[in-house]
Amino acid sequence: MREISLSPFNRKETTEFIAEALHCCEERLNTLAATLYRKTYGNPFFLGQMLKSVHDENLIIFNIHKGCWEWEMEKIQRLQMPDDVVEPLLYRLKKLPPKTVDILKLASCIGSTFDITTLATACEKTEAEISSLLRPAIAEGLVLEAFDRNKTRADDGSAAGVYEFLHHSDSAIFVARHR
């Protein structure tokens, strides 16, 4: 695993990030990118969370008939961005099943990175049960799978290796998988 700390994006990088995420040309994104840049101060983690939030609120939707993303700019401009990362994370945690939250609490005691074997032992559950309980947190983008190159996926589809919380400290951390 390798940690890459990202500094805030500038306005152009913010536009490029959004263009890549929405698969559309930068010219079409000028107002949206400017708004999201102002609201997130170019913080890559906040920007990703903001995009996910506006999508979850159906303020950005994919128009299947036109084959492109559309957004409600006025409503996005009125959105209030929290001052810190805690609020969006709490919102996502509240959406998780209670058993998943319990597993995450124990995992956080292990550290920002934890392996499934240690967590399974601490929870007195099988690795397959832990993997199943972690799926909603992975789907919400709270936990990343960072596979140990010495292990493989089990036959039941459970992950073998390590997981990492998406966000720890004040900077966005991305985990690159190397084989």
Secondary structure, DSSP 4 states (H G I P E B T S, - for coil): -EEEE-PPP-HHHHHHHHHHHHTS-GGGGHHHHHHHHHHHTT-HHHHHHHHHHHHHTTSEEEETTTTEEEE-HHHHHHPPPPSSSHHHHHHHHHTS-HHHHHHHHHHHHH-SEEEHHHHHHHHTS-HHHHHHHHHHHHHTTSEEEEE-TT----TTS---EEEEESB-SSSBEEEE---
